[in-house]
Amino acid sequence: MQGATRLVAIRHGETAWNADKRLQGWQDIALNPRGQRQAAALAPALADEGLVAVVASDLQRAWQTGTALAAALGLPLLAEPGLRERRFGVLEGLTPDQIEARRPDDARRWRTREPAWTPEGGESLLSFQARSLAAVERLAARYAGQAVAVVSHGGVLDLLYRAATLVPLDLPRSWALGNATINRLLHTPGGLGLVGWDDAAHLDALQAAADDAST
């Protein structure tokens, strides 16, 4: 489609805080060993995708994932701070149970996806949406007619899915957001369209190896 941009959206590989279910936000957490293996598995899966660049959030977990992909495919890697995860302020570093116990009102407002609620030191869903989608619009315009990998975070990918499928911000999520899975969208003058979501075929061998090691 003339003028359409193919976006290959990727959530970063796993971190220790992912495994512990801690809210990461803007905390600069590195990939754990499993996340590093997940990042390394991306390039073979995307070698024939026709990508011209990798654009990543500048937070370490996304940047490391993007670096592994770009280096393996010989592509330029660019930083885009607009692709950062939602900032959660005082809630960062806490698990859902800890948030519930220590800040029950915040827990309720987070759980019900209140669009205008702003956690102390953080940003609202509405502000996060505006920032993230503006960054994607810039990328789509820059790479019009081409294919680009966008390495970001679960919250950003959630917003891309909602924008492509017209799901309101305050409705519960019913779709997967796996670490280092491949998600494909098409950006046209009419907006975002969903092509494929949560493709984890390239990670199956990693899971099989983990299963074998545990037996």
C-alpha positions, 0 to 999 in steps of 0.5 A, a space after each residue: 500500500 503506497 505510503 503505508 508503514 509496516 511496524 514490527 512492534 516488540 516488547 523488550 525481553 524479560 527482566 528480573 522485575 518482570 519475573 517478580 511482577 514489579 512495576 518498572 515504569 521509568 526504572 532502568 532495569 537490565 535484561 536478565 539472562 532469559 531476556 538476553 536469550 529472547 532478544 537474540 532469538 528475534 533476528 533470525 525470525 525477522 531476517 526476511 522482514 525487509 526492516 530498514 531500521 530499529 527504533 527503541 525506547 532509551 530505557 535499558 531493557 528496550 535498548 538492549 533488546 533493540 541493540 541485539 536485533 540491530 547488530 545481528 541484522 546490520 541495521 541502524 539503531 535509533 533512540 526514541 524516548 517517546 517510546 518509554 513505558 508509562 511513568 508510575 512514580 511512587 509505585 515503581 518497584 512495587 508488586 501489585 500486592 504491595 500496591 494494594 496493601 500500601 496504597 489501596 486507592 491507587 491500586 483501585 484506580 490503576 486496576 480500573 484503568 482510570 484514564 485521568 488518574 495520575 500516580 504521584 510522580 507519574 503520568 496519567 493514561 491519557 498523557 501516556 497515550 498522547 506521548 506514545 502515539 505521537 512517537 509512533 506517528 513520527 516514526 510512521 512518517 519518517 519511514 513511510 512506505 518502509 518497514 521498521 522495528 519498534 522496540 518498546 514496553 508492554 504499556 506502549 504495545 497495549 496502547 498500539 493494540 487499542 489504537 488499531 482495534 479501537 478499544 477504549 483506554 478504560 476497558 480491561 485488557 484481553 490480549 497477550 503482551 509477551 516479552 520479545 514476541 513479535 507484533 505487526 501493525 500497518 500505519 496508513 493515512 487512516 491510522 493503525 491497523 492490526 496485522 498480527 499479534 503476539 507471535 512467539 514461534 521464535 521463542 518456542 525453542 527457548 521454552 523447550 530448552 528451559 523445559 528440558 533443563 528442568 526435567 
